[in-house]
Amino acid sequence: MDVITVIASFIVILFALIYLDDKLGQLVFRNRRKNVVYPQRRSDLSLFVNGNHLFSDYFAELGRARDHIHILFYIIKNDEMTAPFFQLLKKKAAEGVKVRVLVDWVGGLGLPRALVRSLAKSGVEFAYARPPCFPFLIYRLNRRNHRKITIIDGRVGYIGGFNIGREYSGKDANFGEWRDYHIKMSGEGVCDLQKQFLHDWEEATGRTVPDNSRYFPALPAGAVRHQLIATDGSALEEQYIEAIRRAKKEIMIGSPYFIPSRPLFHELMKALERGVRVTVLVPLKADHLFVREAAYPYFARLLEAGAHVYRFYQGFYHAKALIIDDEWCDIGTANFDRRSLFFNSEINCYVFDRAFTHLVKQAFKRDLTRSEPLTLAFLERRSLLDRGKQSISQLISAWL
């Protein structure tokens, strides 16, 4: 047997094992997924689309904490942006504030052990969500906790697309301005953010936090009706399909990745057939291999059916938004891709308010002015290399 045959056989066996691991993992964990639909609430909501504005407000609120700080990010970097963040958390812990920080294992890979030890020494409780383990290692690696939640004193909460690190403040030259949508919440809905954080904390650490008034103070009703939805690799597809079915005039989708499931894409095509205007906004730049190419087959069919697709060129577009007519919008952590639909743990905020939906819509339209329209002519004149990348991306699109 020659060397090429041995290598080819090894590759085939490797991919077969990966495929088997993934499929068996899905079967075993199918009934363990925990999706939570929280009650409709009323809160005051503020929208942030710029990292500098968000983190200025965020750090100020952390500094005002008197009882507890609960933080969950998918990614926490170790850089000049997060150094003052960690120092502030240590300071608050020294003041007697209970500080808990949870980061996804993949998203926290760059954090030095010395930093984690220094946090613990300062009184900050720190944990990783979903470290990989056997059995079903590949499947577990794919099941990330992609949520971004912060709760301060049980009264102020944050949820959205921003992680914490230098690029999210627009300080990474490779990305430039980082465009994202994030909500600050005060009012009834904060208790649901708290419940979700405590659930994820217990899952990651095995430690139960007492469910008492310290973490669930009485909260006033705010002005905006909304609902938090926590998904865990299921249910999100059906929720998006139902939202798209309700559209009468317009659907706007903002996402850094556009790799929908077949049923979800079919529903978008049906919306176009009944005369609904569909606009999709994605980044021009790509931050992962093949994700841009994986979207092209969908874009070609959408453009042929009359949809509008734009690519944000002034930095990197990372926002996750779904806007239906003038009535309803979704801001959260889920991308419009199969990873968010079928693997990741996500949390989204569905807003049933015309004024706030208009605010999000205006932000979306401003971002369109700094975007270029994608055309069928561009897709048709791509190079053989780009078309080859597209073919590869279609083979692995379930894991992108």
N, C-alpha and C positions, 0 to 999 in steps of 0.2 A: 504494500500500500504506500503510495508516494505521499510526500509532505502535504501537498495541496488537498488531497483527499482526506487526510487526517484532520487538517484545519477545518475543512468544510464540514466534516462529520461532527467535530467538536462544536462548531457554531450552531448547527442544526439541533444538536442535543441540548445545548445551552438555552436556545430560544424555546425549545419544547418544555424544558424544566421551568423556565420563567412563566410561560403561558399556563402550565399546569398549576404552578404555585398560585398564580393570580386567580384562575378560575375556581380552584378549590377554596381559596381564601374567601372569595365572594360568596360561595355557597355556605360556608361555615358561619360567616359573620352576617349573613343576610338578616337573620332574626335578632341580631344583637344591636342593630342600629337604633338610635334613639332620636327621633324627630319630635320637636316640641313646638306646638302652635300656642303662643301665649295669648291671653285675652286682649281685646282692643282696649287701648288706654288713651289718655289725653295728657300730653306733655308739651312743654315749650321746646322747640327745636331750632338750632342754628346750624347753618351749612358752611363748611370750610372747604375751599378748593385749592388752597395754597399752603404748603407745608410750613413756611415761616409764620404765617398768621395762626395756623392751628397750634403749633408748638409753643408760640408765645402765650396763647391762652391756656394751653394744656399745662405748661410748667407753672403758670401763675395759680391755677386751681390745685395742682399738687402741693404747692407751697402753702396753700390755705387749709390743707387737710388737718383735721383735729382728732379723728378717731381711727380711720382705716383707709388704706389705698389698695385696691385690687386691680391688677394689670395683667392682661393677656394679649400678647402679640404673636403673630406668625413668625416675624423676623425681628430680632434685636441685634443691631450691629455693635461692634466694639470700635468706636472711632471718636473723633473730636466732638461729634454731635451728641453721642450718648454718654460721654464722660461726665458732663454736668448733670445729666439725667440720673446716673447712678449715684453721684454725690448727693443729689437732692433726696433720693430715696433713703440713703444712709442717714442723712440729717433728720428726716422725718421719723425714722425708726428710733433714733437716739432721743427724740422728743417724746417717745411713747406711743407714736402712731403705729398701728399694726399694718405692716406692709407685706403683701404677697405678690410675687411676680411669677407668671407662668409663660413659658415660651415653647413653641413647637421645637422638637428635637432637631429637625432639619434646619429650621430657620435660626436656631441658636448655635449652630455648629462652630461659628467663629468666635464664640465667647471663651476667653481663657479660663482655665480652672482656678487660677489665682484670683480672678475677678469674682467668680462665683463664691469662692471661700471668703473673700473680703465682705461680700454682701451678707453672707450668713453670720460672720463674726460681728457685723454691725447690727444684727437683729432682723435683717430682711429675709423673709422666707422665700426661697427660690426653688423652682421645679421645672423639669422638662416634660412636655406633653408627648406621649406616644414614641418613646424610644423603640427602635426596632428589636425584634426578638423572634425566635423560632417558636412554633412552626409558622409557615406562610410569611417568610421574611420579606419577599418582594411585595406581596399584597399589603403587608403592614407598612412598608416604606412608602407606599402610595397613599395610604390613609393618613393624611396630615390634618392637624388642627389649624385651620386657616383663619380662625376668628381673630378679630382685633377689638378688644373690649377694655374699657377702664371704668371703674366705679370709685368715686371719692366720697367718703362719709355716707354712702347710701343715698345721696341726694343729687349728685351730678354724675352723668355718664357720657362716654364717648363710644361711637361705633362707626366703622367705615373702612376705607381702603388703605389708609396710611399705616405703614409700619414705622419703626423708629431707627434712624440712621442718617448719614450725611446725604445720600442721594434723595431722600424724601424731603429734604429742605432745598433741593436744587443745587447742591454743592458738588455733584459728581459731573465732571466735564463730559463723560461718556453719554450721559442722559440729558443734561441741561435741566430746564425747568421740569419739575415733577408735578404732573397734573393728576389730582385725585379728588374724591368727594368723601367728606367725613361729617358726621353729625355729632353735635353736642346736645345733650338731652338733660332737662330738669323737669321733674314731675313724676307722674304715676309710672311711666315706663321704666324708670331706673331700677325699680324692684325686679323687673324681669331680666335686665342685664345682670343684676346681682345674682339671681337664681342660676343663670346660665354659667356665670363665672364659678360659683361654688360647686356646681355639678362637674365642670371641667377640672377644677382643682382636686376634688375628691377622686375623680377617675385617674388623674395623673399621680396623686400622692398616696391614695388610700386613706387619707385623713379627713374626717368629717368636721366641718366647721359648724358650730352651733347656730341653729336657725332662730335667732332672737332679734329683739328690737334694735340692738346695736347695728345690725346690718340691714334691717328693714324698718327704718323710721317711717312715721306717717308722712305721706307725700300729697301735695295739693294737685288737683287737676290742672293741666295746662291748656293751651289754646288749640293744639293740633292733635287730631285723632290719628292714631297709628297702631301698628301691631308688629311685634317682634316674632320672627320665625327662625328657629334653630334647626338646621337640617344636618344629617349625618350620612351623606352618600345615598340618599333616597328622598323622594317626595318633592324635591325642588323642580324636577322636570315637569311634573303634573301641575304644580303651582304656576309656573311660567306659561305653560300651555293654556291654562284656564284664564290667565290675565290677557294673553294675546287674543283669545277667542272673544273677550269682551270689547276689544278695540273697535271703535266705530270710524274714527278719522285718522288717527296717527299713532305710530309706534316708534319710539326712539330708544336705541340700545347703545350704551357706552360700555366698552370692555377692552382690556388689553389683549385678550385672546378670544377668538371667535371660532369655536369648534363645537357646534351644537349637536345634540343627538338627532337621529332621523325623525322621530315624532315631533320634536320641537321645531326643527327646520321646516318640516311639512306644514306645521301650523302657521309659520311665517309666510310661506308661499300661498297658503289659503287666504291669509289676510290681504296679501297683494291682489289676489284674484277678486276679492270683494271690494276693492277700491281703497283700501287703507294705505296711507303713505307710510313707508318704512324707511327709516334712516339709521344707519349703523356708523358708529365712530370708533376707530381703533387707532393705535399708534403707527406712525411710519417706521419707527425703529423697532427692533425686536430685542428682547432681553433674554430669550431662550432659543436654542436651536430648533428649527423646523416649525415653530408655532405660527409664524407669519405665512409660510408656504401652506400649512394645513388649512388655513382659512380660504385660500384662493378658489378652490372648487365651489365653495358655498357662495362666495362673492360673485363668481361668474353667473351662477344661476339667479341670484338676487338681482343683479344688474340687468340681465335679460328680461326679467319679469317686471322691471320698472322701479326697483328700489334704488336708494341713494347710499353710497358707501364713501366715507371720508377717512383720510389718514392724517392724524395730528402730527405736524412737523416741528412745532416749537417746543421741543423737549420730548418727554415721554408721557403718554396718556395711560394711566393706570386705574382710572375711575371705573366703578361698577354701578351702572344705572340702567333702570328700565322705566320708561315713561309711557303711560297709556293715556292718549287724548289729553284733556286738561284736568282729569279727575284723580289720577292715581300715579304714584311713583314708588320706586324701590331703590333705596340706597343701602348698601351693605358690603359684605366681604366676598360674595360669590361672583366669579367670572362667568361669562357666557360660554362655558366650555364643559367638556365631559368630566374633567377632573373635579370641578365644583359640583357637577350634577351627581356623580356616581362614586366619588372617593372621599373628598374632603368634608370636614365638619365646618359649616358656615353659619353665619347669622346675618339676617337681612331685616331691614326695617321697612315695612309696607306703610306708606303714608296715604291717608284718605282725606286730602285737604287741597282745595284748589289753589290757595295762596302759596302754600309751600311747594306744590307741584309746579306752579308758575316760576318760583324761584329757581328750582332745579332745572327747569326747561330753559330759562334764560342763561344759566351757567353753561348748559349743553350747547346752546346756540352761539355763545361767545367762543367756545372751543371750536365750533365749526368754522369760524372766521379765521382760525389759525391752522386750518387743515386743507388738504388738497383732495379733490374728488378722485376716486378710483374709477377707471374707465375700462371697458371691454377691450379697447385698442391696446392699452398697456398690458393687459393680461395676455393678449394674443401675441405680442412681440417679445415676450420674455425669452431669455436664453435657454439653451439646452440644459445648462447647469441648474438654473432655477426650476425648470420643469422636472429635472431629476430629483431635486430636493422635495418638490411637491409629491412625487410618487412615493418617496420614503416616508414623508410625513403622513400620508394616507394609511400606510401600513401600521404606524405606531400612534395614530391619532387618539386612541383610547387612553394613552398614558401621558399625553402632552398637557 
